[in-house]
Amino acid sequence: MSRPLRITQAAAFPFPSPQGSQVFVRGMARALARRGHEVTLVCYAHGDGREDPEYRVVRTPTIPGYRNMRAGPDWVKPVLDLALAARIAGIPADVVHAHNYEAPLAAYLVRRRTGVPVVYNAHNTMGEELPTYFDHPLARSGARAVGRWLDFTVPRRAEHAVVLNQGAVQTLERLGCESVSCIPPGVDIDELNNVRPKTLDPGPWVVYAGNPDRYQDLDVLMEAMRQIPHVGLVMVSASSLREWSTCGVERLKLIETDDFEEVKSWVAAADVAAIPRTVCTGFPIKLLNFLGLGVPTVMAAGSAQPLPGVVEVPNHDASAMAQAIDDLISDRQRRVTLGEFARAHVSARCTWDARARDLESIYHRVIAGSDA
């Protein structure tokens, strides 16, 4: 390893939280700190859970009464994002690694004064995600236009862009990014060892663990489950699942928890996992946990990754998803074999330490100016 670096991880969200982006940034910060770097995570004032000792956390000022843990726009976040920029400006750094969209904008403001280079980490594109937070057709159309403008404005301003899957490299290049690397998420495999499964009622079970936001396309999963009533569905989320309590799935168990240990135990208890999301420029972080726990996963093509243990089905095709789930439930030997291959691959190829080495190389190039 070259000299230790002062790395600011800038993230405009509550932290910690069991949500995908937060889990991703947490793993990255820990891995870089364990390799000897001085890592500071700048985030919103609130979160659920304990901070890690390996890195420092700097928060925006608290806004009384504000505890929104969900993704998506609201009227308070612009204030928090300006505060985020002020916090970033006060931290000596060799490089700022900024996530999503608000944090890069804050980092660019600071860069004008400090000259510290910015690495942009794409978790999604706004043109695909922003409209999902609105119901009215006109609002959705306007949000899509704003999202596309952000897509063509924010990523290209960084010295280097990082994407989570290989297919997104060309997407970022089309958006004007001249230097793009693919670094998928990782796992701390020790966290997936010795997990004790929860006890579920007899019969096969599918698990979905993650946020219930509209872009997850959970309506497709619900329609699939209604076609296979003998299979149960357990949903696990840190967010409210009340809206799904009347979805018509015969065997349904809803678990609301932000305890990652409990989440892992529910996932390990299931026979199959499901990810119905049809558009995903990033990487569904939950997938590595599913596969690392040995649970084969049925995924819509738009979010599927070429990993052992993944069974891909067409987008928006509830019948195909139901059939794929039922086929795995019916063939225990295939299901167990896929799960074993999945866990072995994640353990050998998807660790955060390996990802941290790749990031170090990018940081040193950016600091040296070779990516500018």
ZAPAGU-260310 format. One record per residue: residue number from 1; residue in three letters; y, z, x of N, C-alpha, C in turn. Coordinates in pm, whole numbers. Each point is the difference from the previous one (the first is absolute). Layout:
<pts>
     k     r     n_yy     n_zz     n_xx    ca_yy    ca_zz    ca_xx     c_yy     c_zz     c_xx
   NUM   ala        Y        Z        X        Y        Z        X        Y        Z        X
...
</pts>
This chain:
<pts>
     k     r     n_yy     n_zz     n_xx    ca_yy    ca_zz    ca_xx     c_yy     c_zz     c_xx
     1   met     -120        0       83      120        0      -83      124        0       86
     2   ser      103      -76      -39      129        2       68       72      129      -35
     3   arg      126       11       42       73      125      -17        6       42     -147
     4   pro        1      132      -26       16       48     -137      133      -47      -60
     5   leu       -2      -25     -128      118      -50      -69       51      100     -103
     6   arg      128      -12      -32       59       75     -111        1      -95     -120
     7   ile      -86       27      -97      -22      -90     -112       45       67     -130
     8   thr       92      -65      -68       40       46     -133      -74      -82     -104
     9   gln      -79       65      -83      -63      -63     -115       91       25     -121
    10   ala       60     -105      -54       95       13     -110      -66      -45     -130
    11   ala       -3       89      -98      -71      -29     -125       77       57     -117
    12   ala       45      -87      -90       81       43     -115      -91       38     -116
    13   phe      -69      111       17      -84       50     -108      -25      150       18
    14   pro      -51       67     -106      -39      140       14     -118       11       96
    15   phe       -8      112       70     -106       17       98      -24      149       24
    16   pro     -128       41       16     -122      -81      -14      -36      -24     -146
    17   ser      -92      -92      -19      -48      -37     -132     -129      -79       20
    18   pro      -96        9      -94     -124      -76       15       13     -147      -34
    19   gln      121      -51      -24       19     -141      -32      -20      -87      125
    20   gly      -31     -128      -24      -43      -88      107       95      -10      118
    21   ser      128      -31      -26       95      -17      111       17      129       79
    22   gln        4      113      -72       15      128       68     -121       32       87
    23   val     -118      -29      -50     -122       23       79        2      -88      125
    24   phe       44     -124      -16        8      -93      111       96       51      108
    25   val      121       39      -40      100       46       98      -46      129       66
    26   arg      -61       88      -76      -51      125       58     -103      -28      109
    27   gly      -94      -90      -29     -102      -32       99       59      -61      125
    28   met       98      -89      -18       66      -63      114       74      102       85
    29   ala       76       89      -65       77      101       73      -91       93       79
    30   arg     -108       43      -61      -92       90       70      -65      -69      120
    31   ala      -43     -124      -19      -68      -71      108       93      -22      119
    32   leu      124      -39      -28       95      -23      109       34      131       72
    33   ala       15      107      -77       30      130       62     -117       47       87
    34   arg     -120      -22      -44     -117       42       77      -15      -77      130
    35   arg       65     -116        7       -3      -77      123      119       32       91
    36   gly       71      108      -34      101       50       91      143      -39      -31
    37   his       23      -75     -109      134      -42      -34       73      109      -79
    38   glu      132       -1        9       83       93      -78       35      -70     -131
    39   val      -65       43     -107       11      -67     -129       78       87      -98
    40   thr      100      -61      -63       77       66     -105       -8      -84     -126
    41   leu      -41       62     -109       -7      -68     -130      121       41      -83
    42   val       79      -99      -42      117       24      -84      -35      -45     -142
    43   cys       19       90      -98      -44      -28     -136       88       75     -101
    44   tyr      -35      -11     -128       73       73     -104      -27      150       11
    45   ala       78       77      -73       -5      145       13     -127       62      -57
    46   his      -61      -63      -99     -110       64      -71     -133      -67       33
    47   gly     -108       67      -37     -135      -50       21      -99      100      -56
    48   asp     -127      -35        5     -108       88      -45     -101       15      113
    49   gly      -16      122       48      -98       24      105       65       49      128
    50   arg      -83       24       99       46       55      127       27     -110      102
    51   glu       99       23       84       29      -92      110     -102       19      112
    52   asp      -15     -104       82      -88        8      117       76       58      118
    53   pro      -69       70       90       69       60      115       27      -99      112
    54   glu      -63     -118       -1       10      -90      114      137      -65       16
    55   tyr       74      -13     -107      128      -71        5      105       79      -78
    56   arg      126      -36       24      111       69      -67       39      -75     -126
    57   val       35       73     -105       46      -59     -125      146       38      -21
    58   val       85     -101      -21      142       21      -30       25      -56     -140
    59   arg       61       80      -86       14      -37     -141      146      -20      -40
    60   thr       20      -80     -103      132      -12      -60       34      131      -72
    61   pro      127       24      -29       35      122      -75      -66        3     -138
    62   thr      -29      119      -47      -60       18     -131      102      -31     -110
    63   ile      -44      -73     -102       82      -21     -120      -60       87     -110
    64   pro       72      100      -48      -56       95      -98      -62      -71     -120
    65   gly     -122       38      -32      -68      -53     -117      -71     -133       21
    66   tyr       17      -62      117      -62     -132       22     -132       17       75
    67   arg     -110      -39      -67     -133       10       61      -84     -123      -32
    68   asn       61     -115      -16      -74     -120      -38      -97      -40      111
    69   met     -129       -4      -32     -102      -38       98      -46     -144      -17
    70   arg       47      -69     -104      -48     -134      -29       79     -105       77
    71   ala      -66     -112       27       69     -114       60       89      -65     -105
    72   gly       91      -87       47       86      -73      -92      143       49        3
    73   pro       91      -80      -55      143       32        7       39      113      -93
    74   asp      102       75       37       69       91      -90      143       18       52
    75   trp       82       77      -72      142        9       33       28       95      116
    76   val      -96       82       38       22       98      108      -33      -58      136
    77   lys      -94      -92        6      -50      -48      128      107      -63       90
    78   pro       98      -76      -52      104      -52       90       75      111       75
    79   val       23      112      -66       64      113       68      -89       54      110
    80   leu     -128       14      -30      -94       47      101      -11      -97      117
    81   asp       10     -129      -28      -13      -99      107      119        2       96
    82   leu      119       27      -54      116       17       87      -17      126       86
    83   ala      -54      104      -61      -27      122       76     -107      -24      106
    84   leu      -95      -87      -34     -105      -36       97       61      -65      123
    85   ala       95      -91      -22       67      -66      112       71      101       88
    86   ala       66       98      -62       69      102       78      -97       81       84
    87   arg     -114       30      -56     -102       75       76      -53      -83      117
    88   ile      -27     -128      -24      -50      -87      107      100       -7      114
    89   ala      128       -8      -34      106      -12      101        5      122       91
    90   gly      -42      115      -50        9      122       78     -120       29       89
    91   ile      -97      -93        4     -124       24       77       -6      -96      118
    92   pro       -1       50      123      -15      -89      116     -136      -70       -7
    93   ala        1     -132       17     -125      -75      -14        1     -123       90
    94   asp     -120      -40       41      -17     -127       70      -22     -114      -98
    95   val      -61       32     -115      -29     -101     -101       -7       69     -135
    96   val       44      -72     -104      -15       47     -138     -103      -89      -68
    97   his     -104       62      -54     -103      -72      -75       24       30     -147
    98   ala       52     -100      -74       47       21     -137      -95      -65     -100
    99   his      -26       71     -110     -101      -41      -97       62      -40     -134
   100   asn      -69      -94      -68       43      -50     -130      136      -67       10
   101   tyr       95       29      -92      125      -76       -1      124       86       20
   102   glu        6      116      -62      120       82       13       17       54      142
   103   ala     -108       45       61        8       56      135       45     -104      104
   104   pro      -48     -125       -3       54      -99       93      149      -23      -18
   105   leu       47       -4     -125      144      -18      -21       78      115       62
   106   ala      -51      123      -15       65      115       62       -4      -12      152
   107   ala     -113      -45       54      -13      -13      145       93     -108       56
   108   tyr       20     -109      -77       90     -106       48      144       50        7
   109   leu       39       85      -95      133       58        6       19       80      128
   110   val     -102       76       34        7       83      120       -3      -86      126
   111   arg      -79     -107       -2      -13      -86      118      133      -59       42
   112   arg       88      -27      -95      130      -57       33       81       93       90
   113   arg      -26      132      -12       75       96       81      -75       41      126
   114   thr     -134       10       -9      -78       55      111      -69     -107       85
   115   gly      -26     -117      -59      -73     -104       72     -149       23        8
   116   val      -52      104      -68     -144       27        5      -75     -107      -79
   117   pro     -100      -66       60      -72     -107      -70      -82       53     -117
   118   val      -23      -90      -96      -71       37     -123     -126      -84      -13
   119   val     -112       67      -23     -125      -65      -38      -16       19     -151
   120   tyr      -16     -109      -71      -13        3     -146     -147       -4      -38
   121   asn      -43       92      -88     -138        2      -47       -4      -42     -146
   122   ala      -59     -115      -28      -10      -52     -137     -119       62      -71
   123   his       26       67     -110     -107       54      -84      -21      -86     -123
   124   asn       96      -86      -29       -4      -83     -120      114     -104       11
   125   thr       10      -84      -99      123      -79      -16       65       42     -131
   126   met      132        7       -1       71       48     -118       -6     -100     -115
   127   gly      -12     -129       33      -11      -99     -107     -122       22      -87
   128   glu     -107       56       58     -122       24      -77        2      137      -67
   129   glu       62      100       63      -13      137      -51      115       42      -91
   130   leu      123      -35       35      115       53      -75       -6      -30     -150
   131   pro      -40     -120      -44       -4      -27     -144      -96       91      -77
   132   thr     -101       57       68      -99       80      -72       56      132      -50
   133   tyr      119       38       44       60      125      -44       86      -16     -125
   134   phe        5     -121      -56       85      -25     -117      -83      -62     -112
   135   asp       42       29     -125      -73      -48     -117       64     -122      -64
   136   his      133       -2      -10       67     -110      -69       -9     -128       84
   137   pro      -29     -114      -64      -12     -125       76      122      -35       84
   138   leu      120       24      -55      120      -30       78       12       92      121
   139   ala      -33      126      -20        4       95      112     -101      -38      106
   140   arg     -119      -42      -44     -102      -41       97       43     -124       77
   141   ser       63      -95      -70       47     -122       66      108       34      102
   142   gly       94       86      -39      104       42       94      -56       74      119
   143   ala      -98       88      -26      -61       75      110      -73      -94       95
   144   arg      -63     -103      -54      -69      -96       87       99      -73       90
   145   ala      114      -36      -54      102      -69       80       54       91      109
   146   val       28      125      -37       47       97      101     -107       22      106
   147   gly     -125       11      -45     -110       22       94      -14     -113      100
   148   arg       13     -123      -49      -11     -115       91      116       -4       98
   149   trp      120       36      -48      115        7       92      -24      104      108
   150   leu      -55      115      -37      -32      103      100     -105      -50       98
   151   asp      -99      -74      -51     -106      -53       87       57      -92      107
   152   phe      101      -78      -37       59      -94       96      112       63       84
   153   thr       30      127      -26      112       65       68      -45      111       94
   154   val      -90       87      -45      -33      122       75      -95      -23      117
   155   pro     -116      -62      -18      -97       -7      111       54      -73      124
   156   arg       71     -109      -18       40      -85      113      100       68       94
   157   arg       62      109      -44      101       65       82      -60       92      106
   158   ala     -128       27       -7      -65       87       99      -33      -77      127
   159   glu      -11       73      110      -43      -63      126     -145      -44       -6
   160   his      -81       70      -80     -141      -36      -13      -47       47     -137
   161   ala      -89      -76      -60      -57       37     -130     -149       26       14
   162   val      -47      102      -71     -142       34       -2      -51      -15     -143
   163   val     -111      -71      -17      -63      -13     -131     -137       65        4
   164   leu      -56       26     -120     -124       76      -10     -124      -87      -14
   165   asn       18     -127      -33     -117      -89       -4       39     -137       53
   166   gln      -96      -72       52       27     -125       71       65     -104      -90
   167   gly      -35       -1     -127       57      -98      -90      150       16      -19
   168   ala       52      121       26      144       24      -18       83      -49      118
   169   val      -64      -36      112       75      -49      116       81     -123      -38
   170   gln      -65      -97      -63       71     -122      -40      107       28     -105
   171   thr      -26       98      -88      101       36      -99      128       46       68
   172   leu      -13       90       99      119       50       71       66     -110       83
   173   glu      -81      -88       57       59     -111       76       82      -91      -92
   174   arg      -50      -24     -121       76      -81      -97      129       69      -42
   175   leu        1      134        9      121       75      -35       98       10      116
   176   gly      -32      -67      111       95       -7      111      -26       92      115
   177   cys     -112       73        0      -32       89      112      -57      -83      116
   178   glu       62       12      116      -42      -80      115     -113       65       77
   179   ser      -16      130      -11     -104       71       76      -74       94      -94
   180   val     -127      -32      -27      -80       75      -99     -136       35       60
   181   ser      -44      123      -20     -133       44       41      -74       60     -118
   182   cys     -131      -17       -1      -83       62     -104      -67      124       58
   183   ile       33      115      -56      -67      125       37      -42       68     -130
   184   pro     -126      -11      -37      -46       63     -125        7      152        9
   185   pro      -13       67     -113       -4      146        2     -125       50       73
   186   gly        1      127       34     -116       64       61      -39      124      -76
   187   val     -101       67       50      -43      128      -57      -27       97      115
   188   asp       11      127      -31      -52      104       88     -140       30      -52
   189   ile     -100      -55       66     -135        4      -55      -51      143      -16
   190   asp       51       93       80      -41      140      -16       32       52     -139
   191   glu      107      -52      -61       38       45     -134     -100      -48     -106
   192   leu      -82      -99       34      -95      -53      -96     -142       48       25
   193   asn      -17       89       97     -131       59       28      -19      128      -80
   194   asn     -124       27      -34      -38      127      -63       76       26     -130
   195   val       22     -106      -77       64       15     -130     -106       36     -104
   196   arg       24      106      -73      -96       44     -101       35      -62     -134
   197   pro      -87      -84      -57       33      -67     -126       13       99     -116
   198   lys       89      -31      -93        9       75     -124     -123      -28      -87
   199   thr      -21       83      -98     -110      -21      -94       51      -70     -124
   200   leu      -54     -117      -29       34      -75     -119     -115        5      -99
   201   asp       30      -26     -126     -106       -7     -101     -100     -107       39
   202   pro     -127       15      -42     -102     -100       35       40     -140      -44
   203   gly      -45      -97       79       31     -139      -30       88      -60      108
   204   pro        8     -131        7       81      -66      105      149       17      -25
   205   trp       76        3      111      146       19       -9       72      -94       95
   206   val      112      -52      -50       96      -77       80      121       90       25
   207   val       62      -13      117      119       78       29      119      -91       30
   208   tyr      117       38      -53      128      -55       43       85      117       44
   209   ala       46       -2      125       84      108       53      128      -62       53
   210   gly      112       33      -60      127      -57       43      104       15     -108
   211   asn      117      -55       23      106       13     -101      -28      -94     -117
   212   pro       52       34     -119      -26      -82     -119      114      -96      -33
   213   asp       81      -37       98      112      -89      -26      -49     -136      -49
   214   arg       89      -72      -68      -41     -123      -68      -56     -105       95
   215   tyr       53       -6      123      -48     -104       92     -145       20       42
   216   gln      -59      114      -34     -142       22       32      -94      -73      -95
   217   asp       52      -56     -108      -80      -79      -96     -117       79      -57
   218   leu       24      124      -36     -108       84      -51      -48      -44     -137
   219   asp       81      -77      -73      -47      -51     -129     -123      -89       17
   220   val       -9      -71      113     -117      -83       26     -123       88       21
   221   leu       16      108       75     -111       92       22      -45       63     -131
   222   met       95       38      -86      -37       62     -128      -79      -96      -86
   223   glu       42     -126       -4      -74      -99      -78     -140      -19       57
   224   ala      -12        0      132     -133      -11       61      -89      117      -39
   225   met       57      122        3      -81      118      -31      -42        2     -147
   226   arg       83      -53      -88      -39       -6     -142     -119      -93      -21
   227   gln      -21      -93       92     -114      -92      -10     -130       60       51
   228   ile        9      110       73     -120       66       53        7      149      -37
   229   pro      -15       32     -128       21      137      -47      -96      103       57
   230   his     -113      -46       57      -94       96       59       46       50      136
   231   val      107      -61       56       54       39      130      127       81      -23
   232   gly       10      114       65      118       84      -13      109      -37       99
   233   leu      123       37      -31      114      -24       88       70      132       28
   234   val       13       35      127       80      115       39      126      -50       70
   235   met      115       39      -52      129      -39       56       63      123       65
   236   val       47      -18      124       57      111       76      137      -42       49
   237   ser      102       81      -28      136      -37       39       85      125       13
   238   ala      101       -8       87      101      106        7      101      -13     -112
   239   ser        3     -114      -68       92      -25     -111      -69       24     -133
   240   ser       79        6     -105      -55       23     -133      -88     -118      -44
   241   leu     -114       33      -58      -92     -101      -52       -8        5     -153
   242   arg       94       70      -61       -5       22     -144       -6     -131      -78
   243   glu       72     -101       45        5     -125      -75     -135      -68      -10
   244   trp      -94       35       89     -131      -65       -2     -104       79      -79
   245   ser       39      114      -56      -97       84      -72      -48      -65     -130
   246   thr       73      -99      -50      -39      -68     -124      -29     -148       26
   247   cys      -54      -32      118      -21     -140       39     -128      -60      -58
   248   gly      -82       81      -69     -120      -53      -63     -122       -4       89
   249   val        8       55      120     -118        9       87      -84      119      -46
   250   glu     -127      -26      -29      -85      101      -64      -24      121       89
   251   arg      -31      -23      125      -27      111       94      113        1      103
   252   leu       97       88      -21      120        2       81       32      142       45
   253   lys       29       14      129       39      130       54      129      -19       79
   254   leu      106       72      -38      131      -12       63       27      124       84
   255   ile       29      -22      128       25      110       93      139      -19       61
   256   glu       88       95      -22      133       -4       60        6      104      112
   257   thr       11      -47      124        4       89      115       70      -69      116
   258   asp       70       80       81       57      -53      123      -72       57      123
   259   asp     -114       62      -23      -80       58      107      -97     -106       53
   260   phe       23      -47      123      -81     -109       55     -147       40       13
   261   glu      -26      127       28     -139       46        9      -70      -18     -134
   262   glu       69       31     -108      -58      -17     -133      -16     -147      -33
   263   val       98      -82       35      -10     -144      -24     -125      -56       67
   264   lys      -20       35      127     -117      -49       73     -129       41      -68
   265   ser       -5      123      -51     -122       49      -64      -32      -77     -128
   266   trp      103      -38      -76      -24      -80     -121      -45     -141       37
   267   val       61      -58      103      -41     -134       42     -145        1       47
   268   ala      -35      100       80     -137        8       54     -103       20     -109
   269   ala       41       50     -116      -95       24     -109      -33     -127      -77
   270   ala       81     -104       15      -18     -122      -79     -100      -95       65
   271   asp      -50      -92      -80      -94     -102       49       73     -123       52
   272   val      111      -34      -64       76     -121       31      149       32      -15
   273   ala       83      -61       81      146        9      -17       52     -133      -50
   274   ala      120        2      -58       59     -123      -52      148       -4       34
   275   ile       47     -120       40      143      -26       24       33     -130      -71
   276   pro       64        6     -118       26     -122      -78      130      -71       34
   277   arg       78       50       96      132      -57       30      -11     -147       38
   278   thr       81      -83      -64      -14     -145       19       97      -60      102
   279   val      108       71       33       95      -49       99       28      112       99
   280   cys      -28      -25      127       19      105      100       29      -64      135
   281   thr      128       -6       36       38      -53      130      -38       97      112
   282   gly      -10      128      -35      -34      101       99     -150       23        8
   283   phe      -39      127       -4     -140       38       14      -20      123      -87
   284   pro      -95       -3      -93      -23      118      -84      -60      114       85
   285   ile       84       96       36      -40      105       92     -124       74      -47
   286   lys      -13       15     -133     -114       71      -56     -133      -64       39
   287   leu        3     -132       29     -124      -71       27      -75       59      120
   288   leu       72       30      109      -68       53      118      -63      136      -29
   289   asn       61       78      -87      -61      128      -37     -126      -23      -82
   290   phe        5      -95      -94     -120      -31      -78     -115      -43       91
   291   leu       30      -98       87     -105      -54       86      -44      103      104
   292   gly       95       77       53      -35      102       99      -87      110      -56
   293   leu        6       19     -132      -88       97      -67     -130      -66      -47
   294   gly      -18     -127       33     -124      -68      -33      -11      -46     -143
   295   val      114      -23      -67       -1      -42     -139       36     -149       -7
   296   pro      -94      -88      -35       33     -143      -11      107      -21     -107
   297   thr       84     -102       20      121      -13      -81       13     -141      -57
   298   val       15       -7     -131       24     -126      -69      152      -22       -6
   299   met       46     -116       49      144      -24       12       37     -136      -57
   300   ala      118       -5      -63       58     -128      -39       35      -80      124
   301   ala      -10     -131      -10       20      -87      117      137       19       64
   302   gly      102       30      -82      135       12       54       21      117       92
   303   ser      -87      100       -5       13      114       90     -122       18       91
   304   ala     -104      -81      -21     -124       16       76       20      -25      149
   305   gln      -74       75       80        4      -14      145     -140      -38       49
   306   pro       -9      -80      108     -131      -45       49      -71      109       80
   307   leu      -41      106      -69      -64      114       65     -138       24      -59
   308   pro      -94       47       80     -131       37      -55       15      103     -111
   309   gly      -71      -21     -108        6       93     -113       91      -44     -111
   310   val       75     -110       20       90      -52     -103      -69     -111      -77
   311   val        6       10     -132      -51     -105      -89      121      -58      -73
   312   glu       28     -127       24      119      -64      -54      -27      -68     -133
   313   val       95       13      -95      -10      -69     -128      133      -71      -26
   314   pro        3     -100      -89      126      -71      -26      107       91      -59
   315   asn      125      -34       26      113       74      -57       -3       -3     -153
   316   his       39      111      -62       18       10     -145     -128      -28      -78
   317   asp     -115        7       64     -127      -32      -67      -78      128      -24
   318   ala       26       61     -115      -66      127      -32     -151      -17      -13
   319   ser      -44     -112      -54     -144      -22      -16      -70       -9      135
   320   ala       63      -70       96      -59      -10      134       -2      137       68
   321   met      104       79      -21        2      134       60     -109       86      -62
   322   ala      -15       -7     -132     -105       77      -67     -138      -41       51
   323   gln      -23     -131       15     -129      -49       46      -28       46      143
   324   ala      100       -7       87      -19       42      140      -31      149        8
   325   ile       70       80      -80      -28      143       -2     -141       27      -50
   326   asp      -35      -66     -110     -133       22      -58     -111      -46       94
   327   asp       23     -110       72     -100      -47       96      -24      104      110
   328   leu      108       61       50      -16      103      104      -68      124      -56
   329   ile       36       38     -122      -63      116      -62     -150      -23      -16
   330   ser      -36     -123      -36     -141      -32      -29      -85      -14      125
   331   asp       62      -28      114      -74      -24      125       33      109      101
   332   arg      -73      110       -9       32      115       85      -12      -34      148
   333   gln     -102      -76       39      -20      -30      141      117      -81       56
   334   arg       45      -99      -75      116      -78       45      123       89       10
   335   arg       18       86     -100      117       87       -1        0       94      121
   336   val     -112       59       29       -9       94      114       20      -75      131
   337   thr      -60     -118       12       14      -78      123      146      -40       24
   338   leu       67      -47     -104      141      -36       13       83      122       41
   339   gly      -29      114      -59       73      121       33      -20       42      145
   340   glu     -123      -14       49      -28       36      139       71      -94       96
   341   phe       -4     -130      -28       71      -97       85      150       28       -1
   342   ala       52       32     -118      143       25      -12       42      119       85
   343   arg      -73      108      -12       36      121       76      -10      -24      150
   344   ala     -106      -69       43      -18      -26      143      115      -86       54
   345   his       42      -99      -77      109      -88       45      131       77       11
   346   val       31       79     -101      125       76        3        0       97      118
   347   ser     -113       66       23       -9       97      110       19      -67      136
   348   ala      -51     -122       15        3      -66      131      127      -83       23
   349   arg       58      -55     -107      104     -102       19      135       33      -60
   350   cys       10      105      -78      123       21      -78       64      136       26
   351   thr       -3       48      122       56      132       30      149      -11       32
   352   trp       72      107      -25      143        2       27       30       -4      149
   353   asp      -87       52       83       27       -5      144        9     -145       49
   354   ala      -90      -84      -50        5     -142       38      129      -65      -50
   355   arg       41       33     -121      124      -57      -54      121       45       82
   356   ala        0      125       45      112       53       77       17      -76      132
   357   arg     -109      -39       61        9      -77      124       69     -134      -24
   358   asp      -33      -64     -112       65     -127      -32      150       19      -24
   359   leu       35      108      -68      142       27      -26       76       25      129
   360   glu      -59       72       94       66       26      128       41     -130       68
   361   ser      -89      -97       -2       29     -129       63      122      -65      -64
   362   ile        7        4     -133      115      -58      -71      128       74       36
   363   tyr       -4      132       -2      119       78       30       55      -32      139
   364   his      -87       -7       98       47      -25      136       60     -140       13
   365   arg      -58      -98      -69       57     -135        4      137       -3      -66
   366   val       13       67     -113      126        1      -73      108       70       83
   367   ile      -35      113       60       97       75       81       44      -82      122
   368   ala      -96      -74       56       33      -83      115       82     -123      -38
   369   gly        4      -31     -128       79     -113      -47      -75     -130       -6
   370   ser     -131        4       24      -77     -126        2      -24      -56     -139
   371   asp       19       85     -106      -16      -48     -136      135      -29      -66
   372   ala      107       26       72      131      -14      -63       35     -148      -15
</pts>
